Amino acid sequence: MDALNNVFVNIAAAIRGLFMDSHSIGADLTINIIVFIILFLIMVVAALFLSLVERKFAHWVSQRSGPNRLGPHGWFQFIADAVKMLGKEDIYPANVDKFLFKMAPMMLVGVTLMAFGVIPFGKGMVAINLDLGIFYFLAISSISTLALLMAGWASNNKFSLLGGLRAVAQMISYEIPLLFSLLGVVMITQTFNLSSIIEAQKTIPFIFLQPLAFLIYLIAGIAETNRAPFDQVQGEQEIVAGPFTEYSGLRWGLFMLAEYGNVVATSAIAVSMFLGGWYGPGFLPGWLWFILKIWLVIFLMMWVRWTFVRMRVDHLMHFAWKILLPLSLANIFLTGLGIYIYQLLIPRIGG
């Protein structure tokens, strides 16, 4: 089992061994390029496969007619979707800001890819093991708001602009309780390093110590990824598709790639902060436990999407500021109180 646990670490070590100095600039650059390609492929495969899985899930939950023609029970539908998307003409309306219009989807994908860089998929399996890993993730993820605003503004469409403005209001509002929900874990572990936070859960996952924080994070995470019932950014009933209205072909596909990439990244942070990361029963390697836990969180997000109706804009904002924010602050207070009481009791128990 140790060999399976360390299979990717050993492969990286073997690649470094091809160089005279395993820690030279050339070795580091080669490893970083390989990791970059792997992370990008993970994003692409996740987007294509999750788009199919979600429609299958909707068929099961909502009794919809999911993909059932191409391949066994429709499981090859994502291949047709990819070919169709790549074959569509790349058009854009007159009088758009061409530079911002073209940059917005690429920027959104780039931000998502950068966020993947600090996620530890297993012990020693992290591209960049930053001491401020969770801080970096939150800082990078917040830039996606700018990309959506750029798309809405550059499209020269009032519905797109409205969707971009909704993105700013919604994502900034829900970033605050999301950040506060993670502070309880940081207070317990006294670190921002994601690998260290996972190591601290070797005995007990933090979901048992921070159940309220996990619930707040999950709700805010769904809102940050603009998924139902928080999909105000692309409210199809009143603003067509929001910032994505004027996009077609591959550029539209990049937005969907970033959306599902954000779903995976948000789920990976939930696994790292609350669900014990790569720790699990010893009959499976740690990196496989990490992936299975990510799938569990993704299915939970899908279940929420296909169960609850979409919220009204004012209700959505009230929910963030009047419910989630006070609850997240209360969780921080209770966590601090619990740590203080624990520190008082430990010397007495030890004595």
Secondary structure, DSSP 8 states (H G I E B T S, - for coil): -HHHHTHHHHHHHHHHTTSSSTTSHHHHHHHHHHHHHHHHHHHHHHHHHHHHHHHHHHHHHH------SSSGGGTTHHHHHHHHHHHS-----TT--HHHHHHHHHHHHHHHHHHHTT--SSTT--S---TTHHHHHHHHHTTHHHHHHHHHHHTT-HHHHHHHHHHHHHHHHHHHHHHHHHHHHHHHHT---HHHHHHTTSSS-TTTT-HHHHHHHHHHHHHHTT-TTS--TT-HHHHTTGGGTT--HHHHHHHHHHHHHHHHHHHHHHHHHHS-TT---TTS-HHHHHHHHHHHHHHHHHHHHTTS----HHHHHHIIIIIIHHHHHHHHHHHHHHHHHHHHHHHHHH-
